[in-house]
Amino acid sequence: MFASLLGSDELTVGVIAERRREIDAAEAAWLALVAAYERPGEWRADGYGSAAAALASECHMTEGAVRAHVELARTLDEMPVVAQAFAAGDVSRQHAAVIAKACTPERAGALLELAPTLVAAATRMHPRELSSVVQHAVDRLDGDGGEASDEALRARRGVRASTRIDRMVTSDVLLDPEGGEVYLTALTAEMQRDRRKDETRTALQRRGDALVNICRRSLDEGSVGGTRKARPHITLVVDLEKHAERALLGYARAEAAHTGHVSENTLRRLTCDCSISRILTAGKGEILDVGRVTRTIPPAISGALVVRDRHCSAPGCDRPSGRCEAHHVWHWEDGGPTSLENLELLCWHHHHEAHKHDAQRRGP
């Protein structure tokens, strides 16, 4: 499809780079037009409330993207040395944006003087390297050792987390450099610890498992939350009015606090070692009885299990007990006792696999 666009030029990386420079130069010219349109308020004559609104409508862009264009255009209009280098294709848009972003009103005069030096650096540096150079210059200009810059970055930190309609959880993480370094170091270390001999997971899957592992350990060890060694807590809610003549467990409402419905197989795995609360209701929410919380596996049996098995009991797996869970070989839901003879240590991966195998064996 794109063959007709290549022309007769021999395809080399030099040709591709030259085309990229042409695109950068064209974008610089477009940004100059944006600055000229925005500066005198030409957008008012076109019936818009702002230049960004006008461009978003006419250029079919989101307002967020257009605002970034307008801000860059405005700053480049005040930094002609950077704008000229961008227009000539000597520096990329990313280079120009790195320099422009540092140009606050307080620093504008000093940065204008530094602009030729920064442009010269940009012509031989990757944008990320240039960012470090610009940040060093900004820290010296601010005279606070980088405190203001660090605080500005930290103020932008945040985590968005939500549950999708299919009950998968999606997250968007933005951290300041210090927090991000801790985050990436912990994930990388856990990925290395969690590497399997017969690894088949993708890097994305391994990173996701590493994050869950870290969170699970924090909950299990009591470093977050109100209790230590807190296993999953299951609240069994049974409506006696609706299910008076039906088997209790088969019609229990199984839902997670954040992600909703829990499958029968997942419920069986979680209830291998958990705390159980009983809540009996009549009709819509009228609570008849709340049972006492009981730990399915008492501490004494749990300790004996660790001493006996020492690590995951799956063949060939030596994950330590701290990364394992107690598994009922004969599940308590099916009448299995909570006794040392009926328990085994399984790491999180093999515990999941054991219940998946049981589900396949039971069939629909």
VOLUM-99503 format. One record per residue (C-alpha): residue number from 0; x, y, z. Coordinates in steps of 0.001 Angstrom, whole numbers, plus 524288, in hexadecimal, padded with zeros to 5 digits. Example, Ala and Ser with C-alpha at 12.3 -4.5 7.8 and 13.67 -1.06 7.14 Angstrom:
2
{site 0,{8300C,7EE6C,81E78}}
{site 1,{83566,7FBDC,81BE4}}
END
This chain:
364
{site 0,{80000,80000,80000}}
{site 1,{80B0D,80966,8035A}}
{site 2,{813D4,80562,7F7FF}}
{site 3,{80E84,8102F,7EF4F}}
{site 4,{81296,81A4C,7F966}}
{site 5,{820EE,81672,7F956}}
{site 6,{8245A,81C4B,7EC2C}}
{site 7,{830D8,8186F,7E54A}}
{site 8,{83A05,81ADA,7F0C2}}
{site 9,{8420F,80F67,7F551}}
{site 10,{83CC3,80B66,80297}}
{site 11,{8472F,80E1F,80CC5}}
{site 12,{846E8,812F7,81AA0}}
{site 13,{84C61,81FBA,81576}}
{site 14,{84079,8217B,80CBD}}
{site 15,{8376F,81E94,81838}}
{site 16,{83ED4,82840,820E4}}
{site 17,{83DF6,832B8,81667}}
{site 18,{82F42,830BD,81557}}
{site 19,{82E5B,831FA,82427}}
{site 20,{835AB,83EE8,823AA}}
{site 21,{82C4F,843A7,81933}}
{site 22,{820D7,84008,821EC}}
{site 23,{826FF,84741,82D69}}
{site 24,{8292C,85336,824EF}}
{site 25,{81B1C,852A8,8201F}}
{site 26,{81623,8517B,82E11}}
{site 27,{81E76,85D0D,8322A}}
{site 28,{8184D,86504,82747}}
{site 29,{80AC6,8607A,82BAC}}
{site 30,{80DA6,86457,839BF}}
{site 31,{811FA,871BD,834FE}}
{site 32,{804A3,87320,82E87}}
{site 33,{7FE20,86EEA,83B3C}}
{site 34,{805BA,8794B,842C0}}
{site 35,{80201,883AA,838C9}}
{site 36,{7F3C1,87F80,8398B}}
{site 37,{7F389,87EF5,8485B}}
{site 38,{7FB09,88B5C,84B84}}
{site 39,{7F1CB,895DA,84623}}
{site 40,{7E589,88E28,8495C}}
{site 41,{7E1D3,88B00,83B64}}
{site 42,{7D995,87FCD,84095}}
{site 43,{7CF75,88976,8458E}}
{site 44,{7CC3F,88D7A,837AA}}
{site 45,{7C9D4,87F31,83486}}
{site 46,{7C005,87E1E,83F92}}
{site 47,{7C80B,875DB,8490C}}
{site 48,{7CAC6,877CA,85768}}
{site 49,{7D956,874E4,8562E}}
{site 50,{7E3B2,87135,84C50}}
{site 51,{7E3E4,8637E,851E9}}
{site 52,{7D542,861EA,84FED}}
{site 53,{7D658,866B3,841E8}}
{site 54,{7E187,85D8F,83E86}}
{site 55,{7DB35,85204,8455C}}
{site 56,{7CF17,853D6,83D02}}
{site 57,{7D585,856D8,8300A}}
{site 58,{7E161,84DCD,83131}}
{site 59,{7D9A8,84276,8371A}}
{site 60,{7E221,84168,84332}}
{site 61,{7DEE4,83FE4,8517F}}
{site 62,{7DF28,84C81,85939}}
{site 63,{7E9C2,846F0,86209}}
{site 64,{7F2BD,8444B,85680}}
{site 65,{7EFFC,8518D,8508A}}
{site 66,{7F2C0,858A0,85D64}}
{site 67,{80047,85257,85D70}}
{site 68,{80271,85735,84F80}}
{site 69,{7FE00,864F4,85301}}
{site 70,{806AF,8659A,85F11}}
{site 71,{8127B,860F3,85751}}
{site 72,{80F80,86A7A,84C50}}
{site 73,{80E5B,875B0,85609}}
{site 74,{81B5C,8727C,85C8A}}
{site 75,{822B3,87074,84FC0}}
{site 76,{81DAF,87D9E,84B4F}}
{site 77,{82529,88358,856DA}}
{site 78,{8315E,87B04,85465}}
{site 79,{8352F,87DC7,84638}}
{site 80,{84221,87678,846EC}}
{site 81,{83B1A,869D3,84A67}}
{site 82,{83047,86C6C,84083}}
{site 83,{83A24,86EA2,83589}}
{site 84,{84172,86209,8389F}}
{site 85,{83486,85AB2,838CD}}
{site 86,{8304D,860D6,82BD4}}
{site 87,{83D4A,85D19,825B0}}
{site 88,{83B87,84F06,82A00}}
{site 89,{847C3,84FB6,83260}}
{site 90,{8404B,84BCA,83E93}}
{site 91,{833F0,843B5,8403B}}
{site 92,{82713,84783,84643}}
{site 93,{82AEA,83FCB,85273}}
{site 94,{83775,847C1,853C4}}
{site 95,{82FFD,85478,8521C}}
{site 96,{825AD,85033,85BFC}}
{site 97,{83001,84CD5,8662D}}
{site 98,{835DC,85A7C,86564}}
{site 99,{828B5,86155,86472}}
{site 100,{8231E,85A46,8703F}}
{site 101,{82DF1,85FD1,878CD}}
{site 102,{82AF4,86DBD,87476}}
{site 103,{82294,872C9,87FA0}}
{site 104,{8207D,8817D,88120}}
{site 105,{82A6B,881C2,88C33}}
{site 106,{834F2,87B54,883E2}}
{site 107,{831AB,88105,87697}}
{site 108,{83C76,88B51,87629}}
{site 109,{84746,88233,87A96}}
{site 110,{842CA,87730,871A8}}
{site 111,{842BF,8803E,865E3}}
{site 112,{85127,88297,86860}}
{site 113,{85392,873FB,869C7}}
{site 114,{84B5E,87056,85DE0}}
{site 115,{856B7,86FD3,853F9}}
{site 116,{85E5B,866BC,85CED}}
{site 117,{85284,85E04,85F27}}
{site 118,{84F95,85D68,85093}}
{site 119,{85DB2,859A0,84DBA}}
{site 120,{85C77,84EC4,857D5}}
{site 121,{84F80,84A69,8520F}}
{site 122,{85579,84836,844A2}}
{site 123,{85E24,83D5E,849F9}}
{site 124,{855E7,837CF,85511}}
{site 125,{84A41,82F01,856ED}}
{site 126,{83EA6,836A5,85CA7}}
{site 127,{84005,82F3B,8696E}}
{site 128,{84E57,83337,86A99}}
{site 129,{84A9A,84135,8674D}}
{site 130,{84051,840BE,87207}}
{site 131,{84AF5,83DF4,87C05}}
{site 132,{8533B,84938,876EF}}
{site 133,{847AC,8529B,8774F}}
{site 134,{843E3,84E0E,884F1}}
{site 135,{851BC,85070,889CB}}
{site 136,{85149,85E28,88410}}
{site 137,{843FB,860D3,889F5}}
{site 138,{84859,85C4C,89772}}
{site 139,{853C6,865D8,896D3}}
{site 140,{84AE9,870DF,8924C}}
{site 141,{84117,86E43,89D29}}
{site 142,{84C06,86DE1,8A72A}}
{site 143,{8451E,863F2,8AFCF}}
{site 144,{84C69,857A7,8AC26}}
{site 145,{840D2,852A3,8A46A}}
{site 146,{836FB,8531F,8AF8D}}
{site 147,{82CB7,85A89,8A7D0}}
{site 148,{82DE7,85153,89C35}}
{site 149,{82D19,84566,8A4EE}}
{site 150,{820FE,84A8D,8ABAE}}
{site 151,{81AA4,84DEB,89EAD}}
{site 152,{81CC4,83FFB,899F9}}
{site 153,{8181F,83A2F,8A6CA}}
{site 154,{80BB1,8424E,8A646}}
{site 155,{80830,83B93,89979}}
{site 156,{808D8,82DF0,89F55}}
{site 157,{7FCBD,8257B,89F78}}
{site 158,{7F6DD,81845,89CA2}}
{site 159,{7EA38,81637,8954F}}
{site 160,{7E3FB,80900,897B1}}
{site 161,{7D6C3,80434,89327}}
{site 162,{7CF58,7F7AE,89093}}
{site 163,{7CB24,7F52D,882A0}}
{site 164,{7BE3F,7EF15,87EB9}}
{site 165,{7C4FB,7E1D5,87D20}}
{site 166,{7CA01,7E30A,88B50}}
{site 167,{7D819,7E4DB,88702}}
{site 168,{7DECC,7EFD7,88E72}}
{site 169,{7E5E8,7FA58,886D0}}
{site 170,{7EFB5,803C8,88CAD}}
{site 171,{7F740,80FA7,88816}}
{site 172,{80316,812E1,89088}}
{site 173,{80A3D,81FEC,89074}}
{site 174,{81517,8216D,89A7E}}
{site 175,{81FAB,82B54,89D50}}
{site 176,{82D8B,82685,89A5C}}
{site 177,{83071,8223B,8A854}}
{site 178,{823B2,81AE6,8AA10}}
{site 179,{824C6,8157E,89C5C}}
{site 180,{83256,81035,89F2A}}
{site 181,{82D27,808F0,8AB26}}
{site 182,{821A9,803D1,8A334}}
{site 183,{829DF,7FEFD,897C5}}
{site 184,{83466,7F93C,8A088}}
{site 185,{82A5B,7F191,8A864}}
{site 186,{8237D,7ECA9,89C2F}}
{site 187,{83040,7E89E,895C5}}
{site 188,{83504,7E1A7,8A200}}
{site 189,{8282D,7DA61,8A3A1}}
{site 190,{82819,7D687,8954E}}
{site 191,{8358B,7D090,8971F}}
{site 192,{83171,7C958,8A381}}
{site 193,{8250C,7C47B,89D0B}}
{site 194,{82BB5,7BF7C,890BA}}
{site 195,{82830,7B155,88E03}}
{site 196,{8309B,7A6BA,88823}}
{site 197,{8269B,7A440,87D78}}
{site 198,{8230B,7B292,87B8C}}
{site 199,{8183A,7B4A2,8718A}}
{site 200,{812A6,7C19A,87648}}
{site 201,{8147F,7CE29,86EAD}}
{site 202,{81BD5,7D98D,874BF}}
{site 203,{80ED7,7E07E,876DC}}
{site 204,{80928,7D4A9,87DD5}}
{site 205,{8154F,7D31C,88647}}
{site 206,{814D2,7E179,88A04}}
{site 207,{80675,7E04D,88D79}}
{site 208,{808F9,7D430,895B7}}
{site 209,{81458,7DB17,89C75}}
{site 210,{80BB1,7E686,8A050}}
{site 211,{8013B,7DD78,8A5CE}}
{site 212,{80BAB,7D5A5,8AD12}}
{site 213,{810DB,7E1E6,8B3AE}}
{site 214,{8033F,7E650,8B798}}
{site 215,{7FF87,7D8AC,8BC4F}}
{site 216,{80BA5,7D7AA,8C4E6}}
{site 217,{808F9,7E508,8CACC}}
{site 218,{7FB48,7E0A4,8CE8D}}
{site 219,{7FF8B,7D340,8D36A}}
{site 220,{80A73,7D8D1,8DBCF}}
{site 221,{801D5,7E36D,8E185}}
{site 222,{80A72,7EEA7,8DCD6}}
{site 223,{7FDEA,7F4C8,8D7A6}}
{site 224,{7F070,7F34C,8DD9D}}
{site 225,{7ECB5,7F17C,8EBBC}}
{site 226,{7F0D2,7E389,8EEB2}}
{site 227,{7FCE3,7DB3F,8ECDF}}
{site 228,{7FCFC,7CED9,8E4C8}}
{site 229,{7EF92,7D241,8DF61}}
{site 230,{7EB30,7C806,8D5AB}}
{site 231,{7E01D,7CAFE,8CC15}}
{site 232,{7D3D0,7CE40,8D3B5}}
{site 233,{7C76B,7C80F,8CE75}}
{site 234,{7BA00,7CD29,8D255}}
{site 235,{7AF8E,7C2F4,8CFCC}}
{site 236,{7A29C,7C9DC,8CD33}}
{site 237,{796B0,7C11F,8CC8D}}
{site 238,{788B4,7C5D6,8CAB9}}
{site 239,{780A0,7BC01,8D260}}
{site 240,{773C9,7C11F,8CCDE}}
{site 241,{7783D,7BEF6,8BEEB}}
{site 242,{77FCE,7B25E,8C0DE}}
{site 243,{778C9,7ABE6,8CC2E}}
{site 244,{77768,79F15,8C4EF}}
{site 245,{78447,79F55,8BD90}}
{site 246,{79204,79B0C,8C0EB}}
{site 247,{7989B,7A5F2,8C869}}
{site 248,{7A61A,7A6B4,8C232}}
{site 249,{7A184,7A449,8B458}}
{site 250,{799A5,7B0DD,8B486}}
{site 251,{7A2B2,7B941,8BCB0}}
{site 252,{7A5A1,7C67A,8B6C8}}
{site 253,{7B3D8,7C692,8B2B0}}
{site 254,{7B8ED,7D434,8AFDC}}
{site 255,{7C5E0,7DB29,8B1A0}}
{site 256,{7C5B9,7E8A5,8B7BC}}
{site 257,{7CB26,7EF7B,8ABB4}}
{site 258,{7C94E,7E681,8A00D}}
{site 259,{7BBEE,7E087,8A269}}
{site 260,{7B84E,7D296,89EDD}}
{site 261,{7C1BC,7C7DA,8A2F6}}
{site 262,{7C157,7BAFE,89B8B}}
{site 263,{7BEC2,7AE60,8A2CD}}
{site 264,{7CC86,7A9A2,89FF6}}
{site 265,{7D2BD,7B619,8A529}}
{site 266,{7CA36,7B564,8B150}}
{site 267,{7CEA1,7A76D,8B3DA}}
{site 268,{7DCE7,7AB97,8B2D1}}
{site 269,{7DB5D,7B77E,8BBAE}}
{site 270,{7D43B,7AFC6,8C617}}
{site 271,{7DF59,7A619,8C787}}
{site 272,{7E50D,7AF06,8D206}}
{site 273,{7DCE5,7BAAD,8D604}}
{site 274,{7D482,7C0DE,8E075}}
{site 275,{7C5EE,7BE6C,8DF4F}}
{site 276,{7BB01,7C763,8E3D6}}
{site 277,{7AD02,7C294,8E321}}
{site 278,{7A22B,7CC57,8E02E}}
{site 279,{79431,7C773,8DF93}}
{site 280,{789D2,7D060,8D9CF}}
{site 281,{77B42,7CFF7,8D796}}
{site 282,{776EF,7D6A6,8CB3E}}
{site 283,{77D96,7E32A,8C6D1}}
{site 284,{7887E,7E59A,8D06C}}
{site 285,{781C3,7E271,8DD74}}
{site 286,{78CDA,7DC57,8E51F}}
{site 287,{78899,7D101,8EDAD}}
{site 288,{795BF,7CC50,8F2BE}}
{site 289,{7A439,7CF41,8F18C}}
{site 290,{7ACAB,7C3B3,8F535}}
{site 291,{7B9B5,7C4A8,8FC57}}
{site 292,{7C5C0,7C583,8F3E8}}
{site 293,{7CD15,7B88A,8F3DB}}
{site 294,{7DA1C,7B58A,8EDAE}}
{site 295,{7D92F,7A992,8E519}}
{site 296,{7E750,7A5CF,8E7A1}}
{site 297,{7EB96,7A842,8F5C9}}
{site 298,{7F93A,7ADEB,8F80D}}
{site 299,{7FE29,7A14C,8FE2B}}
{site 300,{7FA8D,7992B,8F237}}
{site 301,{7FFC9,7A3CC,8E931}}
{site 302,{80CCC,7A3BE,8F05C}}
{site 303,{80DA6,794EB,8F005}}
{site 304,{80AB9,7953E,8E169}}
{site 305,{81615,79E8D,8DEF9}}
{site 306,{81F3A,7961A,8E719}}
{site 307,{81AF7,789D4,8DFD0}}
{site 308,{81AB7,78EBE,8D1B3}}
{site 309,{824A9,799F3,8D2D1}}
{site 310,{8219C,79E82,8C4F2}}
{site 311,{817ED,79C64,8B9F9}}
{site 312,{814AC,78E02,8B933}}
{site 313,{8127A,78E0B,8AA72}}
{site 314,{81C84,78558,8A3A1}}
{site 315,{828C3,78CEE,8A01C}}
{site 316,{82469,79989,8A6CB}}
{site 317,{82C6E,79F03,8B203}}
{site 318,{8259C,7ABF3,8B47D}}
{site 319,{826F1,7AED3,8C326}}
{site 320,{81BA7,7ADF2,8CCBF}}
{site 321,{81A4E,7BCC0,8CD4D}}
{site 322,{815AB,7BC6E,8BF3A}}
{site 323,{80C7A,7B107,8C13A}}
{site 324,{7FE7D,7AEAA,8C582}}
{site 325,{7F83C,7A335,8CC84}}
{site 326,{7F060,79AAA,8C356}}
{site 327,{7E5D2,79105,8C76F}}
{site 328,{7E88E,784B9,8BF9C}}
{site 329,{7DA85,780C8,8C270}}
{site 330,{7D3A3,78DD6,8C227}}
{site 331,{7CC09,791BB,8CE67}}
{site 332,{7C033,794FE,8C5F9}}
{site 333,{7BFCE,786AA,8C227}}
{site 334,{7C118,7823D,8D041}}
{site 335,{7CFE1,78228,8D153}}
{site 336,{7D54C,78429,8DF0E}}
{site 337,{7DE7D,78F01,8E324}}
{site 338,{7E91A,785EF,8E7A3}}
{site 339,{7F794,78523,8E517}}
{site 340,{7F5AA,77897,8DD6C}}
{site 341,{7EC37,77F58,8D416}}
{site 342,{7F4AD,78B6C,8D1B7}}
{site 343,{8004E,78E91,8C928}}
{site 344,{80814,79ACB,8C649}}
{site 345,{806BE,79FE8,8B86C}}
{site 346,{80C66,7AC5A,8B2C2}}
{site 347,{802A0,7B5DC,8AD14}}
{site 348,{804E1,7B0E0,89F4B}}
{site 349,{8034F,7A272,8A294}}
{site 350,{7F7CE,7A538,8AB96}}
{site 351,{7F0FE,7AB96,8A017}}
{site 352,{7F4AD,7A030,89747}}
{site 353,{7EFAE,79633,8A125}}
{site 354,{7E239,79C68,8A19F}}
{site 355,{7E1F1,79E01,892F5}}
{site 356,{7E4BB,78F7C,891A5}}
{site 357,{7DA0F,78C4F,89B8D}}
{site 358,{7D05C,794A5,893FF}}
{site 359,{7D3B1,78D9B,88755}}
{site 360,{7D24B,78094,88E19}}
{site 361,{7C4F7,7840D,893AE}}
{site 362,{7C049,788E0,8867D}}
{site 363,{7B453,7916A,88425}}
END
